[in-house]
Amino acid sequence: MNALILWSLFVLLNVFSDSEAQPQRCKTPNNEPGSCIPMSECSFIQQILSKSVLFNNDVKYIQGAQCGNYQNDVLVCCAKSKTGPATSALSVKMGTKTLLPVAPACGVQYSDRIVGGEQTGITDFPWTARIQHYDHRHNDYAFHCGGSLINERYVLTAAHCISGIPASWSISAVRLGEWDVLTDPECKDGDNDCYDPVQDIEVEKAIVHEKFINTRLQVHNDIALLRLAREAQMSQTVVPICLPLGESFAKRRYDGLKMFVAGWGQTEFGGNSRYKLVVGVNGIAEQRCRRQYLTANINDRQICAGEVAGKDSCKGDSGGPLMDVIVAGNEVIHYLAGVVSFGKQCGKEGVPGVYTKVNRFGDWILKHLEP
């Protein structure tokens, strides 16, 4: 399959005329300044080509990046920071740390729509994870929380999903690639075209923020990492989400911004949903949120979002993603703005939900990632 795609790319790229040997300035498909260089010298393109599965967005990016030929080399527009030897297919260096993907190796779903308040498509929000707990007292397994895949070995979730659980419970596994909780694998309606089966991966290590506070009045630093016992296999239904850790996100304002929450949590009909759901929520100003949570000491390490009746994250969505959607060039990229933390009442008019603000915990996340 990949061989056919790569040959098609080669044919498409080679219909263009030869370029001069001197690298020319250009713009990448993500509108970044770059240089027109041989494809073999652009580590970012090599990361895409080394993926086990190439999707339409990958092909579009490479096609959009082409800027000509020189002798027998295909030339691509490569961002200046992404030239040189390729790193692993889903990782980049950040100082002395590695292992965080960059778009389009993260945050891209392989469908063409963004929806709110409804059932998702099978390939929508493919980073959304379900966290399984084991109840030692009743010898039973159940899914009580959500999370977000951030690379092949780590899922980001809420600390209260780990340290706020009953004493008889323990974290057992993470499920990836789920859509309909009653079927596996997922197949298109009336079709034998099925996606990869879900991946149930044991948790090797759980890391809770050292300053996590969870009292009747306050919840702070509600963030945790789960290290998987083996690498998740990327597919159309399993893709990591991007983290907003760059300088451009440091002062990003979320109040008034339309964001999305996805999960299988409690619905207006009671119980948990059979299918993955998504709801659109608007960010709420910090001061306005404080008036609803007078004793909770809401601060700038949290995001408040919601307030519209029937549009909220609920029990069972804890730890799941609050997603910020950014259009970069011809790509729609999802960033993990927040982690579902707490609220007063699901979907109550005028009462927002509270989320842990991910971009304030970048140093903590990077500190705890291992190869």
N, C-alpha and C positions, 0 to 999 in steps of 0.2 A: 504493500500500500504506500508506504513512505517513498519507496524507490520510484513509483509512478509519479508522485507529487513532485519529487526532486527533479525528475527528468522534465516534467512540464514546466517547472520553474526555470530550468536551464534553457529550454527552448524559448520561453517568453522573454527572458533577460537578454538572450543573445540576438534578438531581432533589432536591438539598438546598435547604433554605430559606435566605433571605437572612440574613446576619449583620449585626451592628452595624458602624458605620463605624469605631469605635475598635478598633485591632488587639488581639486577645486572645492571651494566652500559650497555647502548645500544645507538643506533642511531635511531632517529625518521625518518619517510618517507621524511621529509624535511632536513635530514642530521644534525639535531641538537643533541647535547649530551643530554642524558636523563637517566631515571631509569625505570626498568621494574617493574611496580606496578599494583595493581588492577584497572580495568577500572573505577570503581566508584570513585577512588581518583584522577583521571586525569581530571581537569576542562576543558581542551581543547577538549578532546573526548566527555565529557558531553555536551559541547556547540554544537558540531556537532549533537549529538543524539537528542538534544532538538529542532532542527529545524523542522519546519512544513513539509518540503519536504526534503527527502534525495536523492541526485543525485549520479551518478556513481563515481564522484570524492570523495564524502564523503565516500562511501563504500570502494573505493580503499585505501583511507587514513587509515581507521580503520583496514582493512585487513593487510595493510603494517605495521601498528604499533604493531600488536600482537607479543608477545614474550613468550607465553606459558600459563600455568594454575597453580594455586595453590589452592588446595582443591576445592571449588566450584566457585572460582573467575577466570575470564578471565584476563590475564595480558597484559598490553600494554606498549609500550615504550613511556614515557611521558617526554617532555622537562622539565628540572628542574624548569623553571619559570612558568610552567603551571600545577603544582600540586595543590591540595587543593580544597576547595569548588568551585563549578562552578559559573561563572557569567552568565549574560544573553546570549542568543544564539549568538548575534552579537555585543557584546561589551566587552571591556577590560578596566582596569584602567590604566591611565597614570598620575601619581602623584595624585592630588586631582580631576582630570578630568576623565570622563568615555566616553563611547559611540563611540569609534572607533574600528572597527572590525580588526581582524588579519587573515591572510591566514590559512586555506582555506575557511574561512567564508567571504572572499572578494577576488576580483581580479581574480576569476575563471570563465571562460565561459564554457558552457556545450556543446562544440563542440571540435573537435580535430584539428582544423586548425588555423593558423595565416596567414592572407592574406594581400595584399597591392594593392591599386589602383583599387579596384573592389567592387561589391556589396557584402555585408556581408551575413552570414546565419542568420536565425531568432533569434537564441540564442546567436549570437556573440555580445560581448561588452554590456552586459545586464545592465550596470550602466549608459549608455548614456541616458541623459534626454533631453526633449524638453521643452523650457520655453515659456509660452503663455503670450502675452501682450494684454491688452484691450485698444482699441482706443476709448476714450470717445467721440471724435468729430464725428466719423462715426458709433458709436455703433457697433463695429466689433471686433472680436477676431482673432489673428494670432500668429504664432510661428516665432519668429525672432532670437532666441538664443538657444544655447545648454548648457548643464551642466553635472555634474557627481554626481551620488548618492554616498554618503560616509557613510551613515548609514540609519536607518529606518526613521529618521526625517529631514535629512539635504542633500541639494544639493549644491555642490561647482560650482561657475560660475564666469564670469568676472564682475567686477564692472561697466564697461561701458554698460552692458546689463540692468542695473538698474538705474544708475544716468546719463547715457549718452543718454537716450531716449527722444523723443519729449515730451513736457509738457503735451500733451493730452493723453499720454500713461501711463499705470500702469501695474505692474506685477500682473497677476491674478491666474495662476496655473502652475503646473509642470506636464508633461505627462511622464509616465514611461512604459516600456514594448513595445514601438513602434518599428516597423520594416518597414512595408508598410503603408504609411500614408493614403491610400485609403481603407484599409480593417481592420476590427476588429470583432472577433479575428483573429490572424494570423493562417493559416492552411498550412500543408504540401501539395505540389502539388498533385492533384488527390487523396487526402486523406481526410477523415473526422477527422483525428487526429489533433486537434486544441490546441493552447496554451491559457493561460489565457488572458482575455481581457486587454486592456491598462488600466492604472490607472491614472485618472486625479485628482490631489490633489491640493486643494487651498493652497496658500502661506500665512502662518500666520505672518511671519516676514522676512524682507529683511535687511541684515547687510552688508554694504559697508565698505571697508577698510577706516579708518579715514584719511589716507594720500594719497588717490587716486588722481592722477593727470591725466587730460585728456585735452591736448591742441593740437593745430594744429601741433606742433613740437614734443611733448613728451607725452608718456603714461607710468605711473608708478603705482605700487601697484594695478594693475588691477585685483582685486580678491574680491569676495563677497560670502556670505552664504545665502541660502534660507531655512528657517525653515518651514517644511510642517505642515499643520493643523492637520494631523493625520499620523500615521505610515504607511509607504509603506509595502505592503505584499510581502515577498520574494517568488520568483518562478524561473522557468528556464529562464525567460526573464527579471527578476528584481533581481539584485544582486549588492551590493555595490562594489566599487573599493577600493583597498588598498591605503593608503597614505604613502609616503616615509619619515616618520618622525623619524625613528630610527637613532642611531648614525652611522650605516653603510652607510646611505645615505647622511650624512652631506657633505662629500667631493666627492660625486659621480660626475664623469665627463660625460657630455652629448655630447660634441663635438665628432663627428665621430660615435656616437651610433645610431643604427637603431631604430626608434620609430614609433608609429602609431597614426593617427588622425582619429576619426570617427564622422560622423554627416550626416545631410540632407542638407547641405549648397549648395550654387551655384555650378553648374557643368559647364563643358566646353560647354555644350549645352544651357546654360542660364537657369534662374529660379532655383528652388530647386529640389532636387532629390525626387522621389517617395519612394525610398528605402534607408535604412541606408547604407552609403558608408564608406569605410575605405581606407586610403592611407598611404603608408610607407614613412617616411621622415628621413633624416640623420641630426643629430645635427651638428651645425656649431660653430667654435671657436668664442669666444666673440670679439676678435680684428678684425677678418674677417667680422663679422656682423656689427661692428661699421662703417666700410668703406662703407657699403651700406646705413647706417642710420646716416649720419654725425651729424645731429642736434638732434637726438633722445636720446642721452646720454644713450645708452645701457649699462646695468650694470650686476653684478653677481646675481641679483634677477630676471633675465630673461633668457630664453633659446631661441636661434635662431635655426631654423631647416627648411630644404627645399633646395632650389636653383635649383632643377631639373624641367625643363619645364613640366607643366601639373600636377605636384605632389605637392599639397599645400592644406591648409585649406582656406576657402573662406567665404565671407559674408553669414551669416546664421549659420556658424559653431562657431561664437563667443561664448566664454564661455565653449566650448566643451573640451573634453579630449585630451591631448597629452600623450600617454601611453608608459611607459617603461616596457618591458617584461623580467622577470627574471625566470630562470628555477631553482626550488628548489626541489631537490630529483626527484620524478616523477611527480611533479606539475609544470604547467606553470602559473605563477602569474603575473597579470597586476598591475602596480603601476601608480598613477596619477603624472607623471613628471611635466606636465604643463597645463595651462589653455590658450586656444586660445585667443590672445589679439589683435594684429594688424599686418598689412603688407602694402606694397606699391601697389602690383598688384598680383592678384591671379595667381599662377602657372607660373610666369615669370622666365625665365632662369637666374640663378645667383642671384636672390633676395629671401632671406629666409623669412619665417614668424616669428613673435615674440610671445613668450608665457611667461606667468607668471610662475616662477619657484616655485613649490609648497613647496619643502623642505625648502625654506627660510621663509615660513609663518606658520610653525608649531605652534609656540607660539600663534600667532594671531588666528588661527583656534581653538585651544584647549580652549583659553580664552572665546570664544563666543559660545561654545557648551553647551547646556542645556539638562538635562534628558528628 
